[in-house]
Amino acid sequence: MFSSLTPNRRLALAGIALAAISFIASPVGAQTGWPNKPVRIVVPFAPGGTTDILARAVAPELAKAFGQPFVVDNRAGAGGNVGADLVAKSPADGYTLLMGTVGTHGINKSLYAKMPFDPQKDFAPITLVAGVPNVMVMNTEKAAKLGINSVADFVKYAKANPGKLSMASSGNGTSIHLAGELFKSKNGIFMTHIPYRGSGPALLDMIGGNVDVMFDNLPSAMPQIKGGKLKAFAVTSAERSAAMPELPTVEEAGKLKGFEASSWFGLLAPAGTPPEIVSRIQQEVAKALATPAIKEKMLSQGAIPSGNTPQQFSQLIDSEITKWAQVVKASGAKVD
């Protein structure tokens, strides 16, 4: 059939075939032109917390790699659900990403009576950016005034003064909230939970002495600990943190066997985002996190960089939903 066509027609068809082959073989950027405008990374908490810190660490690296701005957009509220829902309902074109957390994609499904999105079905996982321990902290002056120098001192005071202590968090459903709830449950103590729209504003009130204790992510709390404004008692991870090895774990300090409530942060896109775009972002994030400068900076702040594959991140999310469902049940925490 092809041989019966005119020479000009054969040349035209050959050109179309070559163009099709070239299109299939070319990278996604050549196929779609992505990105040909700025990309937004939604942070579902207020500025100043670890979610925000990590997003702002990754954004300029992606901008260099792709030649377009990657702009951080803080959309706080409902324990991260407001920002996450915005991304879930955005076009699946690679121009709106989420810096998701253990709260938005591990805890909230069990904690909230109604969820505006499905953390598994409505997102395309890209990569885990980092995992971090939480750290139990108090205002330094207040801790000294109350004679609290350790986890044991804190529990003793809380039991002797039920209801007098307040516990700050970056929002309902965050690991900061659940670490505190688990601590309360394991020790049989009561503290009033005060949720904020992110670690930043919660830390400001901690430093001002307006709230008593917080189980903050280590990267956002560390500058205030080193500056002497916050006193750290223990980390909530299963093992001590290499960034502050002098701090015991809550399990060690409080004799609470199996206590573990750490955080993680990762990039996600709306479900249906082309896998080629997802793959390219993952590869560039992994490359950036492996550079000595970024890796050392994160480790010094208490964050453990990852950059794993979309499949590995998806599996982590599935396992974390199962894990935190048990923690939520044990703590008795619920948000209507």
C-alpha positions, 0 to 999 in steps of 0.5 A, spaced: 500 500 500 505 504 501 509 503 495 503 505 491 503 512 493 506 518 490 513 520 492 511 526 495 505 522 499 510 517 501 515 523 504 509 526 508 507 520 511 515 518 513 515 525 516 509 524 520 512 517 522 519 520 524 515 526 528 511 521 532 517 516 534 521 523 536 515 525 540 514 518 544 522 518 545 523 525 547 523 527 554 516 529 558 518 537 557 519 536 550 512 533 549 508 537 554 512 544 554 512 542 562 514 547 566 513 553 561 510 557 567 511 557 575 510 551 579 506 552 586 508 548 592 502 549 597 505 548 604 498 547 608 501 550 615 503 557 616 510 560 615 516 558 620 514 550 621 518 544 618 513 543 613 515 550 610 522 550 612 523 544 607 519 546 602 523 553 601 529 548 601 527 544 595 523 550 591 530 553 589 533 547 587 527 545 583 527 552 580 534 551 578 533 544 575 527 546 571 528 553 569 522 556 572 520 559 579 517 554 584 513 558 589 511 556 596 504 558 597 502 557 605 495 555 606 494 553 613 488 550 616 484 544 619 491 540 621 493 541 614 487 539 610 485 546 607 492 546 603 491 539 602 484 539 599 486 545 595 491 541 591 487 535 591 482 539 587 487 542 582 488 541 575 493 534 574 498 538 570 504 539 574 503 546 576 500 545 583 504 540 588 503 539 595 508 539 601 504 533 605 506 531 612 504 525 616 498 529 618 495 530 612 497 523 609 497 519 615 494 521 621 488 525 619 484 520 615 483 516 622 482 523 626 477 527 623 470 525 622 469 527 615 475 528 610 474 533 604 479 528 600 482 521 600 489 521 602 491 515 597 486 516 591 486 523 590 494 524 590 500 522 586 506 521 591 512 524 588 517 523 593 519 523 601 523 529 602 525 528 609 523 524 616 524 528 623 523 526 630 519 531 634 522 534 641 518 535 647 520 543 649 518 548 654 519 555 655 526 555 659 524 560 664 517 557 665 520 550 666 525 553 671 520 556 675 516 550 676 522 546 677 521 542 671 528 539 669 526 532 665 520 528 663 519 525 669 519 532 673 514 534 668 509 528 669 510 529 676 508 536 676 502 534 671 499 529 675 500 534 681 496 539 678 491 536 673 489 541 668 493 547 669 498 545 663 497 547 656 499 543 650 501 547 643 501 544 637 501 546 629 494 544 628 489 538 629 492 531 626 499 533 626 504 529 629 506 534 634 498 534 636 498 526 636 505 526 640 502 530 645 496 526 645 500 519 646 504 522 651 498 524 655 495 517 654 501 513 656 502 517 662 495 518 665 495 526 665 491 531 662 493 538 658 489 542 655 490 542 647 491 549 643 492 548 636 495 553 632 495 554 624 503 552 624 509 551 628 511 558 627 505 561 631 505 556 636 513 557 637 512 564 638 507 563 644 511 558 647 517 563 647 512 568 650 510 563 655 503 563 653 503 556 653 507 550 657 509 545 652 510 542 645 512 536 641 515 540 636 518 538 629 526 538 631 528 542 625 523 548 627 525 548 634 532 547 634 534 554 633 530 556 639 533 550 643 540 552 641 538 560 643 536 558 650 529 560 649 526 553 649 528 547 654 528 540 650 527 534 654 527 528 649 525 526 642 519 522 640 523 518 635 525 510 637 532 512 637 536 518 639 537 524 634 544 525 631 543 532 631 542 532 638 545 526 641 545 528 648 537 528 648 534 521 651 528 519 647 521 519 651 521 512 651 528 512 655 526 518 659 519 517 661 520 509 661 514 508 656 516 502 652 514 503 644 513 510 644 514 513 638 511 519 634 515 522 629 514 526 623 515 526 615 514 530 609 514 529 602 511 532 595 505 530 592 501 532 586 494 531 584 492 524 582 492 523 574 498 528 574 502 525 568 507 520 571 513 523 566 512 529 570 512 526 577 518 522 575 522 528 573 520 532 579 522 525 584 529 525 580 531 532 581 529 532 588 533 526 590 539 529 586 538 535 590 538 532 597 544 528 595 548 534 594 553 535 600 551 542 602 543 540 602 544 533 606 549 536 611 544 542 612 538 537 613 542 533 618 544 538 622 537 541 623 535 534 625 532 532 618 533 525 615 533 526 607 530 521 603 528 522 595 525 515 595 521 513 589 513 514 588 512 507 589 516 507 595 513 513 598 506 510 596 507 504 600 510 509 606 503 512 606 499 506 606 503 503 612 503 510 616 495 510 615 495 503 618 500 505 624 497 512 626 489 509 626 492 505 632 495 511 635 489 515 634 485 509 637 490 509 643 490 516 645 482 517 644 483 523 640 478 525 635 476 532 631 469 533 629 
